[in-house]
Amino acid sequence: MFKFLMPWAVLAASATAAQAECGSVGDACQVDTGEYLVKLPEGDVKGSIVFLHGFGSSAKGSLSSAWNKDVLARGYAIIAPNGLRRETGNNGRSWSFHPDWPQQRDEVAFLTSVRDDAAERFGLDGEHMALGGFSVGGSMTSYVACAAPDAFYAFMPVAGGFWRPHPTECAGPVRLLHTHGWTDTTVPLEGRVLNGTDIKDPEAVAQGDIFYTLGMWREVNDCVQMRADNFVTTGPFMRRSWDRCAPDTALEFALFPGGHKVPAGWADMALDWFEAL
């Protein structure tokens, strides 16, 4: 597995000065098609995670999540973009994630502009940012990884993947860690139909199958085997990884015995994986 050198010496002092311009709740940083919030760690900034909120939530919701403290303690900045408010209904913000559905905006273009703007404003390393997300934010993360695998250095979806109809191909290989709850009934591992009960209905709006998702990533990464190469069966996560794949790729699946949430311990597990790339 190949390694890279991250810019550990970025000074927090200059980042803090930039943060005074924008990034706090009530004073979001603006880009052409949206906005984002930022949390910076104390001391030197070791790296950055762009994290996408779930359906009906917001950037503010992402920055109030319990996992934030673990990320900040590790020296990572958290960049939280806002999804667009939905055109209909009262369910807050979401993402135009599925390429076959009506698009409120070009989300790949928006997220790459957030990446570039945050890197410039806060002195962050835009070339080695990770993109993560929860629930529909995890789905958005997966679709960005599929459409623009070079947009972020690595991808870390939680409790969200592709929806039906599943993609049949992606643009290139990825470094990706997918985390999911064994008892998730909101986004089950096998997916579910949201507007009825019949998956055969051509009008069905249905979540995808996470096992299909993993199979597709194996193909995209040109992995030698369908089965995993390494397994972890101790600790809070049951993990499997595919290591005999194309150079400069990574693929791992982490399962935990819980439901629809970002589980305790996720941040440290995900950052350990990220730093080992």
TORKOL-4160 file (C-alpha; in steps of 0.2 Angstrom, whole numbers, padded with zeros to 4 digits, m for minus):
277
<pt num="1" X="0000" Y="0000" Z="0000"/>
<pt num="2" X="0008" Y="0016" Z="m0005"/>
<pt num="3" X="0011" Y="0031" Z="0006"/>
<pt num="4" X="0011" Y="0050" Z="0005"/>
<pt num="5" X="0018" Y="0064" Z="0015"/>
<pt num="6" X="0005" Y="0076" Z="0022"/>
<pt num="7" X="0009" Y="0094" Z="0026"/>
<pt num="8" X="0009" Y="0092" Z="0045"/>
<pt num="9" X="0017" Y="0110" Z="0047"/>
<pt num="10" X="0002" Y="0120" Z="0042"/>
<pt num="11" X="0001" Y="0133" Z="0055"/>
<pt num="12" X="m0016" Y="0135" Z="0064"/>
<pt num="13" X="m0012" Y="0154" Z="0068"/>
<pt num="14" X="m0014" Y="0159" Z="0049"/>
<pt num="15" X="m0030" Y="0147" Z="0048"/>
<pt num="16" X="m0038" Y="0155" Z="0063"/>
<pt num="17" X="m0035" Y="0172" Z="0055"/>
<pt num="18" X="m0044" Y="0167" Z="0039"/>
<pt num="19" X="m0058" Y="0159" Z="0049"/>
<pt num="20" X="m0062" Y="0176" Z="0056"/>
<pt num="21" X="m0068" Y="0180" Z="0038"/>
<pt num="22" X="m0081" Y="0166" Z="0037"/>
<pt num="23" X="m0084" Y="0148" Z="0042"/>
<pt num="24" X="m0094" Y="0150" Z="0058"/>
<pt num="25" X="m0112" Y="0146" Z="0061"/>
<pt num="26" X="m0122" Y="0162" Z="0055"/>
<pt num="27" X="m0107" Y="0167" Z="0044"/>
<pt num="28" X="m0104" Y="0153" Z="0031"/>
<pt num="29" X="m0091" Y="0154" Z="0018"/>
<pt num="30" X="m0099" Y="0157" Z="0001"/>
<pt num="31" X="m0094" Y="0149" Z="m0016"/>
<pt num="32" X="m0103" Y="0151" Z="m0032"/>
<pt num="33" X="m0117" Y="0138" Z="m0029"/>
<pt num="34" X="m0118" Y="0136" Z="m0010"/>
<pt num="35" X="m0110" Y="0138" Z="0007"/>
<pt num="36" X="m0100" Y="0129" Z="0020"/>
<pt num="37" X="m0095" Y="0129" Z="0038"/>
<pt num="38" X="m0078" Y="0125" Z="0046"/>
<pt num="39" X="m0071" Y="0119" Z="0062"/>
<pt num="40" X="m0052" Y="0120" Z="0065"/>
<pt num="41" X="m0042" Y="0110" Z="0078"/>
<pt num="42" X="m0031" Y="0119" Z="0091"/>
<pt num="43" X="m0013" Y="0119" Z="0086"/>
<pt num="44" X="m0006" Y="0113" Z="0069"/>
<pt num="45" X="m0018" Y="0107" Z="0056"/>
<pt num="46" X="m0014" Y="0089" Z="0051"/>
<pt num="47" X="m0027" Y="0086" Z="0038"/>
<pt num="48" X="m0045" Y="0089" Z="0033"/>
<pt num="49" X="m0061" Y="0080" Z="0031"/>
<pt num="50" X="m0076" Y="0087" Z="0020"/>
<pt num="51" X="m0091" Y="0079" Z="0028"/>
<pt num="52" X="m0109" Y="0079" Z="0021"/>
<pt num="53" X="m0124" Y="0079" Z="0032"/>
<pt num="54" X="m0139" Y="0067" Z="0030"/>
<pt num="55" X="m0156" Y="0070" Z="0023"/>
<pt num="56" X="m0165" Y="0085" Z="0032"/>
<pt num="57" X="m0150" Y="0090" Z="0041"/>
<pt num="58" X="m0137" Y="0104" Z="0038"/>
<pt num="59" X="m0119" Y="0109" Z="0039"/>
<pt num="60" X="m0123" Y="0115" Z="0057"/>
<pt num="61" X="m0129" Y="0098" Z="0061"/>
<pt num="62" X="m0113" Y="0090" Z="0055"/>
<pt num="63" X="m0103" Y="0101" Z="0066"/>
<pt num="64" X="m0113" Y="0097" Z="0081"/>
<pt num="65" X="m0111" Y="0078" Z="0080"/>
<pt num="66" X="m0102" Y="0069" Z="0094"/>
<pt num="67" X="m0088" Y="0062" Z="0082"/>
<pt num="68" X="m0082" Y="0080" Z="0079"/>
<pt num="69" X="m0071" Y="0081" Z="0095"/>
<pt num="70" X="m0062" Y="0065" Z="0090"/>
<pt num="71" X="m0058" Y="0072" Z="0073"/>
<pt num="72" X="m0052" Y="0089" Z="0080"/>
<pt num="73" X="m0042" Y="0080" Z="0094"/>
<pt num="74" X="m0032" Y="0071" Z="0080"/>
<pt num="75" X="m0028" Y="0088" Z="0072"/>
<pt num="76" X="m0040" Y="0088" Z="0058"/>
<pt num="77" X="m0051" Y="0102" Z="0051"/>
<pt num="78" X="m0069" Y="0098" Z="0048"/>
<pt num="79" X="m0077" Y="0106" Z="0032"/>
<pt num="80" X="m0096" Y="0105" Z="0032"/>
<pt num="81" X="m0105" Y="0110" Z="0016"/>
<pt num="82" X="m0123" Y="0114" Z="0016"/>
<pt num="83" X="m0135" Y="0104" Z="0004"/>
<pt num="84" X="m0148" Y="0114" Z="m0005"/>
<pt num="85" X="m0166" Y="0116" Z="0003"/>
<pt num="86" X="m0178" Y="0104" Z="m0006"/>
<pt num="87" X="m0189" Y="0112" Z="m0019"/>
<pt num="88" X="m0204" Y="0103" Z="m0011"/>
<pt num="89" X="m0209" Y="0097" Z="0006"/>
<pt num="90" X="m0202" Y="0103" Z="0023"/>
<pt num="91" X="m0188" Y="0091" Z="0026"/>
<pt num="92" X="m0174" Y="0103" Z="0026"/>
<pt num="93" X="m0158" Y="0101" Z="0015"/>
<pt num="94" X="m0152" Y="0086" Z="0004"/>
<pt num="95" X="m0141" Y="0082" Z="m0010"/>
<pt num="96" X="m0144" Y="0080" Z="m0029"/>
<pt num="97" X="m0135" Y="0063" Z="m0028"/>
<pt num="98" X="m0142" Y="0052" Z="m0041"/>
<pt num="99" X="m0137" Y="0056" Z="m0058"/>
<pt num="100" X="m0153" Y="0049" Z="m0066"/>
<pt num="101" X="m0164" Y="0061" Z="m0055"/>
<pt num="102" X="m0168" Y="0080" Z="m0057"/>
<pt num="103" X="m0153" Y="0090" Z="m0052"/>
<pt num="104" X="m0154" Y="0106" Z="m0042"/>
<pt num="105" X="m0135" Y="0109" Z="m0044"/>
<pt num="106" X="m0119" Y="0100" Z="m0050"/>
<pt num="107" X="m0114" Y="0093" Z="m0034"/>
<pt num="108" X="m0097" Y="0087" Z="m0040"/>
<pt num="109" X="m0093" Y="0105" Z="m0045"/>
<pt num="110" X="m0100" Y="0112" Z="m0029"/>
<pt num="111" X="m0089" Y="0101" Z="m0018"/>
<pt num="112" X="m0073" Y="0103" Z="m0028"/>
<pt num="113" X="m0076" Y="0122" Z="m0026"/>
<pt num="114" X="m0078" Y="0120" Z="m0008"/>
<pt num="115" X="m0062" Y="0110" Z="m0007"/>
<pt num="116" X="m0052" Y="0123" Z="m0017"/>
<pt num="117" X="m0060" Y="0138" Z="m0007"/>
<pt num="118" X="m0057" Y="0130" Z="0010"/>
<pt num="119" X="m0039" Y="0126" Z="0005"/>
<pt num="120" X="m0035" Y="0144" Z="0000"/>
<pt num="121" X="m0045" Y="0152" Z="0014"/>
<pt num="122" X="m0038" Y="0141" Z="0028"/>
<pt num="123" X="m0021" Y="0136" Z="0022"/>
<pt num="124" X="m0027" Y="0118" Z="0020"/>
<pt num="125" X="m0020" Y="0104" Z="0009"/>
<pt num="126" X="m0033" Y="0102" Z="m0005"/>
<pt num="127" X="m0024" Y="0088" Z="m0013"/>
<pt num="128" X="m0026" Y="0076" Z="0002"/>
<pt num="129" X="m0043" Y="0080" Z="0008"/>
<pt num="130" X="m0055" Y="0066" Z="0013"/>
<pt num="131" X="m0073" Y="0066" Z="0008"/>
<pt num="132" X="m0085" Y="0058" Z="0020"/>
<pt num="133" X="m0104" Y="0059" Z="0023"/>
<pt num="134" X="m0118" Y="0051" Z="0033"/>
<pt num="135" X="m0134" Y="0043" Z="0026"/>
<pt num="136" X="m0139" Y="0052" Z="0010"/>
<pt num="137" X="m0122" Y="0062" Z="0013"/>
<pt num="138" X="m0114" Y="0044" Z="0012"/>
<pt num="139" X="m0123" Y="0041" Z="m0004"/>
<pt num="140" X="m0117" Y="0058" Z="m0011"/>
<pt num="141" X="m0100" Y="0053" Z="m0006"/>
<pt num="142" X="m0101" Y="0037" Z="m0015"/>
<pt num="143" X="m0108" Y="0045" Z="m0031"/>
<pt num="144" X="m0093" Y="0058" Z="m0031"/>
<pt num="145" X="m0081" Y="0044" Z="m0029"/>
<pt num="146" X="m0089" Y="0036" Z="m0044"/>
<pt num="147" X="m0090" Y="0051" Z="m0055"/>
<pt num="148" X="m0074" Y="0060" Z="m0050"/>
<pt num="149" X="m0062" Y="0049" Z="m0040"/>
<pt num="150" X="m0048" Y="0061" Z="m0041"/>
<pt num="151" X="m0059" Y="0075" Z="m0033"/>
<pt num="152" X="m0053" Y="0069" Z="m0016"/>
<pt num="153" X="m0039" Y="0059" Z="m0009"/>
<pt num="154" X="m0050" Y="0046" Z="m0001"/>
<pt num="155" X="m0069" Y="0043" Z="0002"/>
<pt num="156" X="m0077" Y="0038" Z="0019"/>
<pt num="157" X="m0096" Y="0035" Z="0017"/>
<pt num="158" X="m0106" Y="0030" Z="0033"/>
<pt num="159" X="m0123" Y="0022" Z="0031"/>
<pt num="160" X="m0126" Y="0027" Z="0013"/>
<pt num="161" X="m0121" Y="0020" Z="m0004"/>
<pt num="162" X="m0128" Y="0019" Z="m0021"/>
<pt num="163" X="m0147" Y="0019" Z="m0025"/>
<pt num="164" X="m0156" Y="0009" Z="m0038"/>
<pt num="165" X="m0154" Y="0008" Z="m0052"/>
<pt num="166" X="m0136" Y="0005" Z="m0047"/>
<pt num="167" X="m0122" Y="0012" Z="m0058"/>
<pt num="168" X="m0114" Y="0001" Z="m0070"/>
<pt num="169" X="m0097" Y="0009" Z="m0071"/>
<pt num="170" X="m0087" Y="0022" Z="m0063"/>
<pt num="171" X="m0073" Y="0034" Z="m0069"/>
<pt num="172" X="m0059" Y="0026" Z="m0060"/>
<pt num="173" X="m0051" Y="0018" Z="m0045"/>
<pt num="174" X="m0054" Y="0024" Z="m0027"/>
<pt num="175" X="m0047" Y="0024" Z="m0010"/>
<pt num="176" X="m0063" Y="0021" Z="0000"/>
<pt num="177" X="m0069" Y="0015" Z="0017"/>
<pt num="178" X="m0087" Y="0011" Z="0019"/>
<pt num="179" X="m0095" Y="0010" Z="0037"/>
<pt num="180" X="m0112" Y="0003" Z="0040"/>
<pt num="181" X="m0123" Y="m0004" Z="0055"/>
<pt num="182" X="m0128" Y="m0022" Z="0055"/>
<pt num="183" X="m0146" Y="m0017" Z="0061"/>
<pt num="184" X="m0148" Y="m0002" Z="0051"/>
<pt num="185" X="m0166" Y="m0001" Z="0046"/>
<pt num="186" X="m0166" Y="0016" Z="0038"/>
<pt num="187" X="m0153" Y="0012" Z="0025"/>
<pt num="188" X="m0153" Y="m0007" Z="0027"/>
<pt num="189" X="m0138" Y="m0016" Z="0020"/>
<pt num="190" X="m0149" Y="m0023" Z="0006"/>
<pt num="191" X="m0158" Y="m0007" Z="0003"/>
<pt num="192" X="m0177" Y="m0004" Z="0004"/>
<pt num="193" X="m0191" Y="0004" Z="m0006"/>
<pt num="194" X="m0196" Y="0021" Z="0000"/>
<pt num="195" X="m0212" Y="0023" Z="m0010"/>
<pt num="196" X="m0221" Y="0006" Z="m0009"/>
<pt num="197" X="m0216" Y="m0012" Z="m0007"/>
<pt num="198" X="m0213" Y="m0019" Z="m0024"/>
<pt num="199" X="m0195" Y="m0017" Z="m0030"/>
<pt num="200" X="m0201" Y="m0023" Z="m0047"/>
<pt num="201" X="m0211" Y="m0008" Z="m0049"/>
<pt num="202" X="m0202" Y="0003" Z="m0062"/>
<pt num="203" X="m0208" Y="0019" Z="m0053"/>
<pt num="204" X="m0200" Y="0012" Z="m0036"/>
<pt num="205" X="m0188" Y="0024" Z="m0027"/>
<pt num="206" X="m0176" Y="0012" Z="m0019"/>
<pt num="207" X="m0160" Y="0012" Z="m0010"/>
<pt num="208" X="m0146" Y="0001" Z="m0017"/>
<pt num="209" X="m0138" Y="m0014" Z="m0010"/>
<pt num="210" X="m0122" Y="m0011" Z="m0001"/>
<pt num="211" X="m0115" Y="m0028" Z="m0006"/>
<pt num="212" X="m0117" Y="m0023" Z="m0024"/>
<pt num="213" X="m0109" Y="m0007" Z="m0020"/>
<pt num="214" X="m0094" Y="m0016" Z="m0013"/>
<pt num="215" X="m0093" Y="m0028" Z="m0028"/>
<pt num="216" X="m0093" Y="m0013" Z="m0040"/>
<pt num="217" X="m0079" Y="m0005" Z="m0030"/>
<pt num="218" X="m0069" Y="m0022" Z="m0032"/>
<pt num="219" X="m0071" Y="m0021" Z="m0050"/>
<pt num="220" X="m0067" Y="m0003" Z="m0051"/>
<pt num="221" X="m0051" Y="m0006" Z="m0041"/>
<pt num="222" X="m0047" Y="m0021" Z="m0051"/>
<pt num="223" X="m0046" Y="m0032" Z="m0036"/>
<pt num="224" X="m0039" Y="m0050" Z="m0039"/>
<pt num="225" X="m0052" Y="m0059" Z="m0028"/>
<pt num="226" X="m0071" Y="m0056" Z="m0024"/>
<pt num="227" X="m0067" Y="m0062" Z="m0006"/>
<pt num="228" X="m0057" Y="m0050" Z="0006"/>
<pt num="229" X="m0039" Y="m0052" Z="0009"/>
<pt num="230" X="m0038" Y="m0046" Z="0027"/>
<pt num="231" X="m0050" Y="m0047" Z="0042"/>
<pt num="232" X="m0052" Y="m0039" Z="0059"/>
<pt num="233" X="m0064" Y="m0047" Z="0071"/>
<pt num="234" X="m0059" Y="m0039" Z="0087"/>
<pt num="235" X="m0064" Y="m0022" Z="0094"/>
<pt num="236" X="m0080" Y="m0012" Z="0090"/>
<pt num="237" X="m0079" Y="m0015" Z="0071"/>
<pt num="238" X="m0079" Y="m0030" Z="0060"/>
<pt num="239" X="m0068" Y="m0026" Z="0046"/>
<pt num="240" X="m0062" Y="m0033" Z="0029"/>
<pt num="241" X="m0051" Y="m0026" Z="0016"/>
<pt num="242" X="m0046" Y="m0030" Z="m0002"/>
<pt num="243" X="m0028" Y="m0027" Z="m0004"/>
<pt num="244" X="m0023" Y="m0036" Z="m0020"/>
<pt num="245" X="m0030" Y="m0022" Z="m0031"/>
<pt num="246" X="m0024" Y="m0009" Z="m0043"/>
<pt num="247" X="m0009" Y="0002" Z="m0037"/>
<pt num="248" X="m0013" Y="0017" Z="m0026"/>
<pt num="249" X="m0030" Y="0011" Z="m0022"/>
<pt num="250" X="m0039" Y="0005" Z="m0005"/>
<pt num="251" X="m0055" Y="m0003" Z="m0001"/>
<pt num="252" X="m0061" Y="m0008" Z="0016"/>
<pt num="253" X="m0078" Y="m0012" Z="0024"/>
<pt num="254" X="m0082" Y="m0009" Z="0042"/>
<pt num="255" X="m0097" Y="m0016" Z="0050"/>
<pt num="256" X="m0103" Y="m0012" Z="0068"/>
<pt num="257" X="m0117" Y="m0019" Z="0078"/>
<pt num="258" X="m0129" Y="m0004" Z="0078"/>
<pt num="259" X="m0142" Y="0005" Z="0068"/>
<pt num="260" X="m0142" Y="0021" Z="0057"/>
<pt num="261" X="m0129" Y="0032" Z="0065"/>
<pt num="262" X="m0111" Y="0037" Z="0064"/>
<pt num="263" X="m0105" Y="0025" Z="0078"/>
<pt num="264" X="m0094" Y="0029" Z="0093"/>
<pt num="265" X="m0076" Y="0026" Z="0088"/>
<pt num="266" X="m0079" Y="0029" Z="0069"/>
<pt num="267" X="m0067" Y="0045" Z="0068"/>
<pt num="268" X="m0052" Y="0036" Z="0076"/>
<pt num="269" X="m0055" Y="0020" Z="0065"/>
<pt num="270" X="m0057" Y="0031" Z="0049"/>
<pt num="271" X="m0042" Y="0042" Z="0052"/>
<pt num="272" X="m0031" Y="0027" Z="0056"/>
<pt num="273" X="m0036" Y="0020" Z="0040"/>
<pt num="274" X="m0033" Y="0037" Z="0031"/>
<pt num="275" X="m0016" Y="0040" Z="0038"/>
<pt num="276" X="m0011" Y="0022" Z="0034"/>
<pt num="277" X="m0014" Y="0025" Z="0015"/>
